[in-house]
């Protein structure tokens, strides 16, 4: 396992994508920084983090053994890896908010951005960006955010937390290699935020509707039971869970 440590960078994902594009990223290579000047989240959002208080890093994984239609299993594996890592640090009430935000006590503690490298319709590699709030305590502009310190009262060593997560990623990617897809999907669904609870959603057209999250499809679509027990499926960006 090789780790590149940088004081500051625009985005660890961008840096690692550049390395992989030049053939300079081996399986398991991680890039970690104290500060990102242009950290990115899902759907073009910004991931903001106080300097040297949290973990902001990216990992390159060889996923050439996967079929392109199985790409969401990468997201499942990474979500479960972060879930198990923070659980081992004494955090409770952990949930995965589809597709891959990690919550504790209904507050976001980690975000994941996965960018797959696709060549000739084959996923050759995956750049996995993870932001985990560790020792930050001030989230004045983000009332729905929290950190390991706020949740547990314990200050954590960033390098130790990084190593725990990297080991969990390796473990869960072994499940992928062993094609334990049903196991991963069942575990992922068991931790889904607001599963089987009455919830309110907004679709891509801006319409508000109510329903129950019942699971995900094999392709990573969110499955929502609406009126008359109809199951609707939504791709990422097609629906937002409001509450």
N, C-alpha and C positions, 0 to 999 in steps of 0.2 A: 504494500500500500504506500503510494507516494503522495505527499501533501505539499502543495505550494502555498506559502503564506505571504500575503501582500498587506502592506500598511493601508493602502487605499486603492480602489479601482472603480471604474464606472459601473461595471456589472460583472460578477464572477461567471455568470452564464455566457455573456458575450466573450469574455476572455477564454473560457474553456472551449467554446464553439470555434474560435479562431485556431486554437491549438489542435483540435480534432480535425479541422478542415485541412491542416497542413500535415496530418498524419502523426502528430506529436502527443496524442493523448491515449495512454494505455488504459485498459480496463481497471477501474477503481481509482484513477487519478482524481484527487480532490484539490480544489482551489478555495482557500478561505481568506477572508479579509476582515480587518477591523472596521472598515468603513466603505460603504458603496455610495458613490455620488449619483448613480442613476439606477438604483435597484428596481427591478421590474417584478410585477405580480401578474396574476391572471387578467386577461382581457385588457392589457395595456395599462393596468393600474400601477401605482408607484408603491414600492415597499420601502417604508421609512424606518430607520433604526438608529438609535443613539450609538455613537462611536465607542467601540470596545466594551459594550455592555451585552451584546447579543451575538448569536451565531449567524453569519451570512456566508454561505458557501455553496459550491457546486461540485457535483461528482459526475464523472464520465463512466458509463457502463456499456459494455459490448452486449447488444441485444440481437445480434444477427441470427440467433437461434429461434427467434419469434417470428410468426407470421404477421404481416402488417395489420391484419384484422384483429390481432390480439394486443394491439397497442395499449388499450386501457388497463390491461393487467400490470403494466409498468407502474401506472398511477396507483393501482391497488397495493402493489408490493411496497412502494415507497411510503404511502400513507400508513400502512401497517407497521413499517419499520420505525417511523417517527412515533407512532402511537405506543409501540412497545418500549421505545427508548425513554420517552417521558414518563411512562408508567413505572419503569424501573427506578426513576428518580423520585418516586413518592407522590406523583401527581395523580389525582383521582378525577372521576366524572368526565373522562375523556371521550370525545366523539369526533367522528370524521364528517365534516360538512361537504357534501358532494360539490365538486369532484375530489378535492384533496386539501381543504383547510382543516387544521387540527384545532379543536376547541377543548377547553376545560371549564366546567361550570358555566357553559354557554358563552364563553369569551374566547376570542381567537388568540392562540399562542404561537401558531406556526402557519406559514404559507409555503406552498410548493409550486414551482413552475417547471414543467417538463417540456423540453424541446428536442424532438427526435430528429436524427439525421437520416434522411431517406434518400437512397440512391437506387435508381432503376426499380422502383416500387418495392424496395426491401429496406427495412429498418436496420441500418448498420450500427448505429450507436444512439445513445440517449444522454442528453445533458440535463442533469437533474439539479435544479436550484432550490435551496431550502433556506428559509429565514425563520429562526426560532428565537422568540423573546426569552432571554435567560435572566439577566440581572437588571433589566430596566424596570423602573418603578413609576415613571411619570408618563402617562398616556392621556394628557389633558384633552387633546384634539381627537382622540380615538377611544371613546367610552366603551366600545365593544372589544377592546384589546386587553390582554393581561400577560403575565410572564411567570416563569417558574418561581422566581423569588417572591412575587406577590402571592402566588398560590400555596407555596410550601413554607415560606419564611426562611428558606435556606439560600445562601449565596453559592453558586456553582462555578467550578473551574471550567472555562470555555473549552479548553483542549480535552478535558475528560468527557464532557458532554458530546463533543465532536466525535471522539473515538467510539463512544457508545452507539451513536447513530450510524456511523460507518460500518460497524460490526453488524448492526441490525439490517442494514441495506444488503450487505453481502449474504446474510442468512436468508433474507426474503427473496433475493435474486436466485439463490439456489433452489427455492421452491419453484420459481419460474422455469429454471433449467430442467427441473424434474417434472415439469408440466402438471403441477398440483394446482391447476386452475380452479377447480371446484372448491378446494380448501380455501384458497385466497379469497374467492368471491364470497363464500359463506361467512368468513371472518370479517371481511370488509362490510358486508351488509349488516352484520350483527352490531357494528359500531356506528351505523349511519345516524347522523343527527336528525331528530324528529321523525324517525321511522315509526310508522303506524300511529302518528299523532296528528290531530286535525291541524292543518297548516294553510297559510295563504301564500299564493304565488302570483307572479306577473309574467306573462309570456312576451314574446318578441314584439307583438303588436301593441303591447301596453295594457292588455286586458287583465283584470284581476280575477282570480278564481280560487276556490277552496278545494282541498283534496288531502289525500294521505300518501306519503312516500311509502311504497311497498318494497322497493329494491332497485336494482339496476339491471340493465340488459347485458348480454355477453359483450356488447360493443361499447359499454360504458354509458348508455343513455339512462337518464333518471326515469323511473317508472312511478307514475302518480295515479292513484285511484280517485276518480272524480265522480260526479253524479251518475246514478244508475249502474254503479260498480264497473264503469268503463275504465280501462287502464290506458292512460296516455303516456307516450314516451317522448322524452325531450333530449336533444343533443345539447352539449355545452353551448352557451350563449343564447339558447332558445327559451330559457326560463330562469327566473330569479326567485329564490325562497325569501319571502318577506318576513314571515314570523309564523 
